[in-house]
Amino acid sequence: MSLLLGDTAPDFEADTSEGPIRFHDWIGDDWVVFFSHPADFTPVCTTELGYTANLKDELARRKAKAIVISVDSVEDHKAWINDIEETQNCTVDFPIIADPDQTVASLYNMIHPNADPKVTVRAVYVIDPDKKIRASIIYPPSAGRNFDEILRLIDSLQLTDGYKVATPVNWQPGEDVIIVPSLTDPEEIKRLFPKGHTEIKPYLRVTPQPDR
């Protein structure tokens, strides 16, 4: 069964490099970046985990945290972490889930048999504090992910949760945003966006980012 945006992220229990967890309890009140790796001791994965480890402060600023999964064992994860820290100049302080029987990977549709039936694709799920899936991205094993884009995505989700706006193409935090088309009352628009707005078309109205 496919997981769709707005679905509750499936709960599970698993062993990790930091001990056993129940996923929903581990999420707590945070946002979560849950992503998979084809296997331990692989080059692209090593760079991805190193980069993510160095994003700890950026994630924390967004009240977010990372968790990783691959089909290898906890023992392999712990040995691999040594390599990641040595080669990527980082400290890996997020859990890596062991999933040798592919139970969790299958639950999250991370095994794509026509790509490779034995390893996970590079799946990313952004999960909010209500345990809802807010975004998902799938890459093939050969392509490393852009984790700066994942931060940008979280920024957009958190901003649009709080205001009646959407973020335009290539938006970066601090840039203008779009007033949602469903908002049509001029007085409400003035109240919600006191900095003013520019109407390019009736359905395309831009305004300064409201929380800046």
C-alpha positions as CSV (number, residue, x, y, z in Angstrom):
1,M,0.0,0.0,0.0
2,S,1.4,3.4,-1.0
3,L,1.9,6.1,1.6
4,L,0.3,9.4,0.7
5,L,0.7,12.9,1.9
6,G,-1.4,13.5,5.0
7,D,-1.3,9.8,6.0
8,T,-0.2,8.9,9.5
9,A,3.4,7.6,9.3
10,P,3.3,3.9,10.3
11,D,4.6,3.2,13.7
12,F,7.1,0.4,14.4
13,E,9.6,-0.9,16.8
14,A,13.2,-1.4,15.8
15,D,16.8,-1.7,16.9
16,T,19.1,1.2,16.0
17,S,22.6,2.3,16.5
18,E,21.4,4.2,19.6
19,G,19.3,1.4,21.0
20,P,15.7,0.2,20.5
21,I,13.0,2.7,19.7
22,R,9.3,2.9,19.1
23,F,9.0,5.3,16.2
24,H,6.1,7.5,17.3
25,D,7.5,7.8,20.8
26,W,10.9,8.7,19.3
27,I,9.3,11.4,17.1
28,G,7.8,13.1,20.2
29,D,6.9,16.7,19.3
30,D,9.5,17.2,16.6
31,W,9.6,17.3,12.8
32,V,11.5,14.3,11.4
33,V,13.5,13.6,8.3
34,F,13.3,9.8,7.9
35,F,15.5,8.6,5.1
36,S,16.8,5.3,3.7
37,H,20.1,4.1,2.4
38,P,20.8,1.2,0.1
39,A,23.5,-0.2,2.3
40,D,26.3,0.5,4.8
41,F,29.9,1.1,3.7
42,T,28.8,2.7,0.4
43,P,30.3,5.9,-0.9
44,V,27.3,8.1,-1.6
45,C,25.6,7.1,1.7
46,T,28.8,8.0,3.6
47,T,28.7,11.5,2.2
48,E,25.0,11.9,2.8
49,L,25.2,10.8,6.5
50,G,28.2,13.1,7.1
51,Y,26.4,16.1,5.6
52,T,23.3,15.4,7.6
53,A,25.3,15.0,10.8
54,N,26.7,18.5,10.2
55,L,23.2,19.9,9.8
56,K,22.3,19.1,13.4
57,D,22.1,22.8,14.4
58,E,20.1,23.7,11.3
59,L,17.7,20.9,12.0
60,A,17.4,21.8,15.6
61,R,16.6,25.4,14.7
62,R,13.6,24.0,12.8
63,K,12.7,21.7,15.8
64,A,13.6,18.8,13.5
65,K,15.8,15.7,13.7
66,A,17.0,13.0,11.4
67,I,16.7,9.2,11.5
68,V,18.2,6.8,9.0
69,I,17.4,3.2,7.9
70,S,19.3,0.5,5.9
71,V,18.9,-3.2,5.6
72,D,22.2,-3.8,7.5
73,S,22.7,-4.7,11.1
74,V,23.3,-2.6,14.2
75,E,26.9,-3.9,14.3
76,D,27.5,-2.8,10.8
77,H,26.0,0.6,11.5
78,K,28.3,1.2,14.4
79,A,31.3,0.2,12.4
80,W,30.2,2.4,9.5
81,I,29.7,5.4,11.7
82,N,33.4,5.3,12.5
83,D,34.2,5.6,8.8
84,I,31.7,8.4,8.4
85,E,33.1,10.4,11.2
86,E,36.6,9.9,10.1
87,T,36.1,10.8,6.4
88,Q,33.4,13.4,6.7
89,N,34.7,15.4,9.8
90,C,31.4,15.0,11.7
91,T,29.8,13.4,14.7
92,V,26.9,11.1,13.8
93,D,24.5,11.6,16.7
94,F,21.2,10.4,15.1
95,P,20.0,6.8,15.1
96,I,20.4,4.4,12.2
97,I,17.7,1.7,12.1
98,A,18.7,-1.9,11.5
99,D,16.2,-3.5,9.1
100,P,17.8,-6.8,7.9
101,D,14.4,-8.4,7.2
102,Q,13.2,-5.3,5.3
103,T,10.1,-5.0,7.5
104,V,10.3,-1.3,8.1
105,A,11.6,-0.6,4.5
106,S,8.6,-2.5,3.1
107,L,6.2,-0.7,5.5
108,Y,7.5,2.6,4.0
109,N,7.7,1.5,0.4
110,M,11.4,1.8,0.3
111,I,12.1,-1.4,-1.6
112,H,11.4,-1.0,-5.3
113,P,11.8,-4.4,-6.9
114,N,12.2,-3.2,-10.4
115,A,15.2,-1.0,-9.3
116,D,16.8,-3.6,-6.9
117,P,14.9,-6.1,-4.8
118,K,17.6,-6.3,-2.2
119,V,18.3,-2.7,-1.2
120,T,16.3,0.4,-0.4
121,V,16.1,3.3,-2.8
122,R,17.0,6.7,-1.4
123,A,13.6,7.6,0.1
124,V,13.0,10.6,2.2
125,Y,9.9,11.2,4.3
126,V,9.3,14.5,6.1
127,I,7.0,13.8,9.1
128,D,5.4,16.5,11.3
129,P,4.9,16.4,15.1
130,D,1.4,15.0,14.5
131,K,3.0,12.0,12.9
132,K,1.6,13.0,9.5
133,I,3.6,12.5,6.3
134,R,4.0,16.0,4.8
135,A,6.4,15.3,2.0
136,S,8.2,12.4,0.3
137,I,11.1,12.3,-2.2
138,I,12.5,9.2,-4.0
139,Y,15.9,9.0,-5.6
140,P,17.6,6.0,-7.2
141,P,20.6,4.5,-5.3
142,S,23.1,6.2,-7.7
143,A,22.0,9.8,-7.0
144,G,23.0,11.6,-3.8
145,R,20.3,13.8,-2.3
146,N,20.3,17.5,-1.8
147,F,19.8,18.0,1.9
148,D,19.8,21.8,1.6
149,E,16.6,21.3,-0.4
150,I,15.2,19.2,2.4
151,L,15.8,22.1,4.8
152,R,14.2,24.5,2.4
153,L,11.2,22.1,2.1
154,I,10.8,22.1,5.9
155,D,11.0,25.9,6.0
156,S,8.2,26.0,3.4
157,L,6.0,23.5,5.2
158,Q,6.4,25.3,8.5
159,L,5.8,28.7,7.0
160,T,2.7,27.7,5.1
161,D,1.3,25.9,8.1
162,G,1.3,29.3,10.0
163,Y,0.1,31.6,7.2
164,K,-2.2,31.6,4.3
165,V,0.6,31.5,1.8
166,A,2.4,29.2,-0.7
167,T,6.1,29.4,-1.7
168,P,6.9,30.0,-5.4
169,V,9.5,28.3,-7.6
170,N,13.0,28.3,-6.2
171,W,11.8,30.1,-3.1
172,Q,14.4,30.7,-0.4
173,P,13.6,31.9,3.2
174,G,13.3,35.6,3.3
175,E,11.9,36.0,-0.2
176,D,8.4,37.0,-1.2
177,V,5.6,34.4,-1.0
178,I,2.3,33.9,-2.7
179,I,-1.1,34.6,-1.1
180,V,-3.2,31.5,-1.5
181,P,-6.0,31.9,-4.1
182,S,-8.7,30.9,-1.7
183,L,-8.2,34.1,0.3
184,T,-10.3,36.7,-1.5
185,D,-11.6,39.2,1.1
186,P,-9.7,42.4,0.7
187,E,-10.0,43.4,4.4
188,E,-8.8,40.0,5.5
189,I,-5.8,40.3,3.1
190,K,-4.9,43.7,4.6
191,R,-5.2,42.3,8.1
192,L,-3.1,39.2,7.4
193,F,-0.5,40.9,5.3
194,P,0.1,44.4,6.7
195,K,3.3,44.8,4.6
196,G,1.1,44.9,1.5
197,H,1.1,42.8,-1.6
198,T,1.5,43.1,-5.3
199,E,-1.3,41.7,-7.6
200,I,0.3,40.3,-10.8
201,K,-2.9,38.5,-11.7
202,P,-6.0,38.0,-9.6
203,Y,-4.8,34.5,-8.8
204,L,-1.1,35.5,-8.4
205,R,-0.5,37.9,-5.5
206,V,2.9,38.2,-3.9
207,T,3.7,39.6,-0.5
208,P,6.8,39.8,1.7
209,Q,7.4,36.7,3.9
210,P,5.0,37.4,6.8
211,D,7.1,36.1,9.6
212,R,10.1,38.2,8.8
